[in-house]
Amino acid sequence: MTDARGQYQGNLQYAVDIALCIDATGSMHPVLDTVKSSALQFHQRLDDVMAKKGKSISQLRLKVIAFRDFGDDPSDAIEETDFLHLPAQAKEFERFVSGIDAGGGGDIPESGLEALALAINSPWETGLDRRRHVIVMFTDAPAHALGTVGADASTYPKHIPRSMDDLFEQWGYARSQTSVMEQSAKRLVLFAPEEAPWSDPIAEEWDLTLHFASKAGEGLEEFEMDEIIETIANSL
Amino acid sequence: MTDQEHRARHSAPPPHPPHPPGPPPPLLPPPGAGPGAGPDIGPGPMAAKRSNEPKEPQESQEPQEPKRPGKAEEPAGRVPPRQAVWTPDQKYKSLQTLSVWTEQVSGLGEDAEPFVVHHLETQQGMIAVFDGSGGAGATPTWQGPDGAWHTGAWVGSRVARLAVDCWFREVALGNEEAVPESLHLYLRWFLSKAPQRHSKIGGTMRRRLPTTLAAVHYRFHADYSRVELRPLWAGDSRAYVLSPTSGLHVLTRDHTRESDALELLRTDPPMTNVVCADREFTIDTQHLASFALPCVLVAATDGYFGYVHTPADFEHLLLSTLREAHNEYEWADLLRREVQAYTGDDASLALLALGHKDFAHLRSSYERRFADLTERYVRGRPGVLDRAPRAGSEGPRSQEGEREDHARVRAWQDQSWRTYRAGYETYLPSAAEEHR
């Protein structure tokens, strides 16, 4: 029987963009080591987990935003890559994460919201079908309020919102006209402590969030890469 | 029932405590058999027999072995999935039903088995499917007697099926109205009694025991020439009615912000409403007072219709498999094999043919529609749809060819959908405000 469904799966697979926001301050050695050691296998491991769920990926792009604290040292408070195609650019991805040294941070809150704002405004895929735009936040600390710490530094991102309300507008909600992310594609996965702003308001009030509560100040040492990838796959 | 009574019933325990699980109501003669045509000899308490269990001999059943289709072969190492068929004897030929249930990972499928029941005394019945939502309900929640853990999504779909079973029993006995408010009450009550575990994952995507539900309750008119339909649903599983003359019509509107069926195939968006144990949900409905017989009612999870290239493809699947089958068993077998060849999800489907004289009549009734559908929506599709998929993802350069294929497929999809849409959406309900 020649049927109408055929074998072509190009428009039925998922085009996945992932922006990894990684807290690179002093306490974050454990999760950074985990990400570094598995960088080259990230694509295959995500593919395997998706395959177990009967799903496949047409395109995988990864972007990394490493953040510290603009209040401590504005010169290295943000380091980021463009979107890298995996597996083709896996070596570039590995080189970047290998170069991240956990250090600095100053006081307890970090500049996680600046990283989140940059991630929201990333150049997400717009052409392929079944797009998934996933932001994954790794941090063991609360965050400074946007625009309050280090905002005068020349390295501070120029075009990001200056308040939590404005950031929420960019994330969007039902019938929102101000969202910069696609409602059907966006997801936010938080590996973060149960502290402001991660648990409240973001995990509780923003739509399409998953929050894996971490222990504050312990570098997310409780998470294995398998668990992280499984959580990302479940968000798709 | 007054609004006041509605409110009172929503805030109180079920007025008729749901019965423990048990056999569904007895089957009675189908339309056409006429009153008194042997109501005491229904096929027994079970509305369906599993086709992979030994078949009992039936007087009127032609002893044919299901024909094995050659196209979609059984995947190696997969446990044969279950399918159920009710093949009635001569007195019941105008009521034919089957259900098909497959899972991606054996033993861990998050769709519950489809629900199919017909109550002969009152000439009403119901088909329903349930798709546990794995992303939102991934927490291991219940450990079975074999030691295997099952997710909240797995539990949610089974508990919802049990609630629907008990609810229909009360509807058939006249103790409940076949309305969404009473079904909602049963679902809430059963989910509240089901096993739940605290998850260390929070966030607004998380749900406890989340599942979709798509059902059609039907009742024959007194002269058996027409049928009253009431689809009931939550989430993105769907119910349809298939007419020999006008084809497949969707009866439900997905609870997603997008409602265009082709756009839904392209985006696979998140649901805005789903049955669950920890948040408010709604059971949506519409009422079609009179639909002409013969027709076929269908309820399906997105494993069936969410991995095709256009909405017309799903109707083509139903009719092409019907055309190849010689009896209900073969139809079920073909539907199962075909869906396993293309789906990326657990897939379940319940199907009830009403008002056909027998299977041959059922098949011949849709021949003209199948020819028309094939001519209009299948011929002319891009050749790329016949090529095998490439393995894995590739770098930016090799994606150029893929994007060209994608553009060709997209143009064909748009053209197909433009001409198919009006008929398909004839009975599409309007969007409830809270789901827009």
Boltz contact constraints between the chains, C-beta under 6 A:
constraints:
  - contact:
      token1: [A, 1]
      token2: [B, 71]
      max_distance: 6.0
  - contact:
      token1: [A, 1]
      token2: [B, 320]
      max_distance: 6.0
  - contact:
      token1: [A, 3]
      token2: [B, 320]
      max_distance: 6.0
  - contact:
      token1: [A, 4]
      token2: [B, 313]
      max_distance: 6.0
  - contact:
      token1: [A, 4]
      token2: [B, 316]
      max_distance: 6.0
  - contact:
      token1: [A, 4]
      token2: [B, 378]
      max_distance: 6.0
  - contact:
      token1: [A, 5]
      token2: [B, 308]
      max_distance: 6.0
  - contact:
      token1: [A, 5]
      token2: [B, 313]
      max_distance: 6.0
  - contact:
      token1: [A, 5]
      token2: [B, 342]
      max_distance: 6.0
  - contact:
      token1: [A, 6]
      token2: [B, 385]
      max_distance: 6.0
  - contact:
      token1: [A, 6]
      token2: [B, 386]
      max_distance: 6.0
  - contact:
      token1: [A, 7]
      token2: [B, 388]
      max_distance: 6.0
  - contact:
      token1: [A, 7]
      token2: [B, 389]
      max_distance: 6.0
  - contact:
      token1: [A, 8]
      token2: [B, 384]
      max_distance: 6.0
  - contact:
      token1: [A, 8]
      token2: [B, 385]
      max_distance: 6.0
  - contact:
      token1: [A, 9]
      token2: [B, 389]
      max_distance: 6.0
  - contact:
      token1: [A, 10]
      token2: [B, 402]
      max_distance: 6.0
  - contact:
      token1: [A, 10]
      token2: [B, 405]
      max_distance: 6.0
  - contact:
      token1: [A, 10]
      token2: [B, 406]
      max_distance: 6.0
  - contact:
      token1: [A, 11]
      token2: [B, 409]
      max_distance: 6.0
  - contact:
      token1: [A, 12]
      token2: [B, 307]
      max_distance: 6.0
  - contact:
      token1: [A, 54]
      token2: [B, 104]
      max_distance: 6.0
  - contact:
      token1: [A, 54]
      token2: [B, 344]
      max_distance: 6.0
  - contact:
      token1: [A, 54]
      token2: [B, 345]
      max_distance: 6.0
  - contact:
      token1: [A, 55]
      token2: [B, 344]
      max_distance: 6.0
  - contact:
      token1: [A, 57]
      token2: [B, 393]
      max_distance: 6.0
  - contact:
      token1: [A, 59]
      token2: [B, 393]
      max_distance: 6.0
  - contact:
      token1: [A, 60]
      token2: [B, 393]
      max_distance: 6.0
  - contact:
      token1: [A, 85]
      token2: [B, 395]
      max_distance: 6.0
  - contact:
      token1: [A, 85]
      token2: [B, 396]
      max_distance: 6.0
  - contact:
      token1: [A, 88]
      token2: [B, 395]
      max_distance: 6.0
  - contact:
      token1: [A, 129]
      token2: [B, 266]
      max_distance: 6.0
  - contact:
      token1: [A, 130]
      token2: [B, 268]
      max_distance: 6.0
  - contact:
      token1: [A, 183]
      token2: [B, 257]
      max_distance: 6.0
  - contact:
      token1: [A, 184]
      token2: [B, 267]
      max_distance: 6.0
  - contact:
      token1: [A, 184]
      token2: [B, 269]
      max_distance: 6.0
  - contact:
      token1: [A, 203]
      token2: [B, 202]
      max_distance: 6.0
  - contact:
      token1: [A, 203]
      token2: [B, 203]
      max_distance: 6.0
  - contact:
      token1: [A, 207]
      token2: [B, 204]
      max_distance: 6.0
  - contact:
      token1: [A, 208]
      token2: [B, 205]
      max_distance: 6.0
  - contact:
      token1: [A, 209]
      token2: [B, 203]
      max_distance: 6.0
  - contact:
      token1: [A, 209]
      token2: [B, 204]
      max_distance: 6.0
  - contact:
      token1: [A, 210]
      token2: [B, 201]
      max_distance: 6.0
  - contact:
      token1: [A, 210]
      token2: [B, 203]
      max_distance: 6.0
  - contact:
      token1: [A, 210]
      token2: [B, 205]
      max_distance: 6.0
  - contact:
      token1: [A, 211]
      token2: [B, 202]
      max_distance: 6.0
  - contact:
      token1: [A, 211]
      token2: [B, 203]
      max_distance: 6.0
  - contact:
      token1: [A, 212]
      token2: [B, 201]
      max_distance: 6.0
  - contact:
      token1: [A, 234]
      token2: [B, 135]
      max_distance: 6.0
  - contact:
      token1: [A, 234]
      token2: [B, 138]
      max_distance: 6.0
